[in-house]
Amino acid sequence: MKTIRAVLFLMLLAVTACDKGGAFDFVDPDAVDDFTIDGLSLETFPFIDCSTSTSPLRDMVMYTLLDIPYTWGLDVVSGSQYAVWFQLPDGMVQGSAEHRAFTEKMHTDLLRSSGSHGAYVNLIDGVSGVIIDSRDISRNELQYAREKGVTITTKPLAWDALVFIVHPNNKVKSLTQEQIRKIYSGKIKNWKEVGGDDHEIHAYTRDPDSGSQEKMETLVMKGQKMIDLPEMQGGMMLSPYISIETDEWGIAYTPYYFCDRMIGDLRSVKVLAVDGAYPTPETILGGVQGSRNAYPFFSNIYAAIRADEPQESFPSQIYRWLSTPKAKDIVDNSGYISLRAH
């Protein structure tokens, strides 16, 4: 089923993409009409797990379905990224017992995030009923699901990309796909080989189960073996930014959405162009279309659910609702690029 869906998805992309400069008339094979999910409330809402970079979209979906007002703002806990914050529902009094119970429910039960790998593990284990993740299920997670006797169904929700960041003082502004592969396979070791200063390249990586690492291996390396330097491996979404801010000779990779919407102006890094194309929503969509001068390392974010989830359960209804026009509006408002005509 998943293979058939993937083939149909790619066929629809090929058939519906217009010539360069025209509209992108995409057809979502999972699209359904808008519908209402009856009975949803703060008490009945299921836990939707997610990766770090998809947490704003997860939150916006939840707030919309529960009719809770929200706004973008600085994460006051970490101070290191932007996030989506809920506001008081109409009629709720600040500091009241109702407000305290509401806040505790949100933070304790509904706003948790387990990361790309953890979200799939929780879905397989039945901890969450539906997830919104930065990537499709990995080989290791598929194997774990088989061992548990669980089948996972996934579908793409939006477009994202993998981008490369360097220190602002680095002279290099653009790399080719082949140069990036050679850097991360150890064949190019000095910045002067790609138009920069004469200094060793410090190539940072991510932990094996992260969404960024999965995309790096599949989108960029395309099966080529990467350098194996444990001391250069970061274990958090912020690791690439922390490393690059303090290392003038470093290079790292990160999701476009996380970099553009969740980090923004909070960190001092420079995003590189690839093959001369700087990543923007337009060039990423151009990559999807196969246009010239487009950003090449585009990817999807996904919704996933257990195949044995009852059809009328809230997780199943939410999974279907994520393919409605209203859900696509939320995707576009979140900063992702929805699976619709553009």
N, C-alpha and C positions, 0 to 999 in steps of 0.2 A: 504493500500500500504506500509506504513512504517513498520507495523508489519510483513508483508510478506518479506520485504527486510531484516529485522533483523533476521528472522528465516533462510533465505537463507544464510546470512552472517555467522551465527554460524555453519550451516551445512557445508559450504565450509571450514571453519576453521578445523572442525573435520575430514573431508574427506582428506584434502590435507596436514595436518601436518604429517611429517615423524617421525621416531623413534629418540630418544635422540641422538644428535650428528650428525644427518643428516641435509640436507638442508630443509628449510621451504618453501614448494612449494605452496604458497598462491595464490588463484584466486580471483581477485577483481570483484564482480558482476557488478560494474559500469564502468569497464574499456572500453575505446574507443581508437581508433587509433589516432595518432597525426594529428592535423589539424590546419590550420591558421585561425585566426579571422580577416577578412578583415575590414578595416575602423577604427581600433583602433588608437587613437592618444591621446595626452595630453588633448586635448579639449573634446574628446568624451568618454574618459575612465570613467566608472562609479565608484562611491564611494563604495569600499569594506570595510565594517566595520569589526571589529575584537575585540577579547579580548586582554589583555595586553600581555599574553604569546604567542599568535599566531601572534603578529604584525610583527616579523621578516619574517615569512613565507608569510604573506600577502604582505609585502613590496617586497620580492624577486619575488613573482608571478607578481606583477605589473611592477617592473623594467624589468623583462624578457619579458613580453608582449609588453612593450613600447621601448625595446632595449636601456635601460638606464643602464650604468655601475654602479656597487655598490660594497661595501666592508663592512666587519664587523669592528666595532670600539667602543670605549667608548662613551656612551651617554654624550656629552659635556654639555648638559643642566642640567641634574641631577647629573652626575658623579657617579651614583649609580648602573648602569647596562650597559651591552653591547647591541648594536643595529646594525641594518643594515642601512648604509648611502648611499644615492645616490651620484654619481659623475657627473661631467659635461658631457653631451652628446658630441660626436665628433663634432667639428666645433663650439661649443658654447664658447664665450669669457667671461672669468671671469669678473664680474662687469658690463657687458653690460646690456642694457635695456632688451634684450632677456633673459639674465641670471636672472635678477631680477624678471621678469614675470614668468619664469619657477619655480624659488624657491618659489614664493608666491603661485602659483597654487598647487605645491606639498604640502606645509605645511598647506595651508588654506583649500583645498578641498579634498585631497587624502590621507594624512597621519594621519588623525584623528583616534582615537581609543576610543570606548565607553565602553569597558569592556564586560565581558561575558553576563551579563544581558542586558546592554544597547544596545549591538549589536543586540540581538534578538528583543528588543522593536523597534529599528529603522527599522529593516527589516519588522516587522509587520506593522509599521506606514508608510512604503514606503519611509523612509529617505534614506535607502540604498537598492540596488537591489540584492545584494548577500553578504554573510558574511562568514568569516572563524573563527570559535569559538573553545574554549578549551573544549567544551562539547556539548552534544545534547540539544535540547530544553527542558526546565524544565516544571513541572506541572503548575506552575503559569503563565509561558509564553504561554503555550498551552491554558490555560483558557482565557488569554488576547486576543489571536488570535481568539478564538471562539467568544468572545464578539465583535470583530471587523469584524467578517465574513471572516477571512483570514485563508487559509490553508498553512502550512509551510512544505516544503519537505527538508529532510536532508540526508546526506550521510557521512560516515566516510572517512577521508583523510589519517590519519596516527595514529601510536601508540605513546602514552605518558604514564605517570604513576604518581601516587601520592606518595610522599616521606615524611619522617619524619625527622625533624632536631632538634638537641639539642646543647647546649653549648659545645665547644671543651674540656672543663675540666670535662665533665660528663663521669663517668666510663663506663656507659652502651654503648655497641656497637651494640646490636641486641635485638629486641623484637619479640615476637610471635604475630600473628594476634589477638589471644585472649587477650593477655596482652594489646595491643593497645585499643581494644574495652573496656576492663575493666577500663583502665585509663580514657577514654573519656566518660564512663558512670558513673564514680565516684566510682567504686568498688575497684580499686587500687589507693591509694592516696599517697604512699610513695615510693621513689626510691629504698629503701632497699628491697621492695617486688619483684623487677625485677633485683636484682643483683647490685644495685647502693648504694650510700651513704644514711644514715638515714636523709632524708629531704623530706618535702612535695613536691609533684609534682605540678608544675604550668602548666596546660594544656591550651594552647592558641588555639583559634578557629578563623574562618573567618565570614564575614557578610553573611546573609542567601542567597542572590542572587548571590554570587560569584561562579565561576566555581570550586574553591577548596572546598568550603563547600558542593556543590552538589555532588562532587566526594567522599568526606569524608562520607557523609550520605549513599550513594548508594554502593560504593565499599567496604568501611571498616566497617561501623556500621551495614549494612544490616538490617535496620529497627529498631535496638536498639536505645532507646532514649539517646541522648547526654546530657551531663551536660549543664546547662543553666547559664552561668556566663557572663553577658554583659560586665563586666569590663575586661574580657580576650579576647574580640572579636576585631579583627583587620579589618580595612576597606580598606586596600590597599594591593597590591601584595607584597610590601616590608615590611608590618607589621610583618609577622613572623620572618623575619631576624632582624629587629630592636629590637624586643622583646627578641629573643634568644641571641643576642650578649650581652645584658645587664642583662640577667637572667640565672645564672648557673644552675638553677633547672627547667627550662622551657622545654617544648616540643611543637612543632608546625608542620604543614603540608603545603606542597607547591607542585606545579607541578614539575616533574623531569626536563622537558625541561627548564623551567624558572630558576631552581636552577643550572643546569649544564651549559647551554649556555648563559643565560642572566645575571646571577649573578657571576658564576665562582669563581674567586679568590678575588672578591671585598668585600665579607663579610666573617666573621670568624664564621662559624657554622660547625657542624658535621652531616653528613647524616647517619642515622641508617640503618642497615640491618634489614630485616623482615624475620622471620623463617630461619635466617642464610644466606639469599641471599641479597647481596648488589646490589642496583639498577644500572644497566649498560644497554646499548642497547642489549647486549647478554642475560642478565637475564630477561629483560622485554619481549623480543621476546620469551624466554623460557617459560615465564608465558602464553603468547598467545598460544604457542604450547602445554602447559600442561606438560612440562618437569619437572623432579625432580630438586630440588635446584634452582628453578626459582623465580623471584620476583613476588609476587601475586597481587599487586595492580596496574595492567596495565589498560589503558583506551584509548579512541580514542579522537582525535580532529575532528571537523566536518566542512563541508561546508553546507550552508543552503540557500534556495531561496523560494520566494513565489510561490505557485503552479499556480497562474494566470499570472506569468511573461511570456510575449510573447516569443515563442521559438527562434525567430531570434534576440531578443534584445541582447545587449552586456552582461548584467548580465547572461542571460541564456547560452550564448555561453561560457562565462568564467566558469560557473558552470560545464558545460560538459567538458571543456578543463582541468579542475582540475583532471580528471580521465585518462588523457593521459600519455604515457610513459615519455614525456618531463616534465610534471608536477611532476611525481613521482621522477624524477631526482632532481628537485628543492627541493622536500620534504626531500630527503636523504641528499642533500647538506646543507639544513637548520639545520640539526641535529636531526630532527624527524626521525621516522622509517616508511617508506612508505608502502602502502598496495600492496606489490609485493613479489615475491619469494626472500628469503634470505638464 
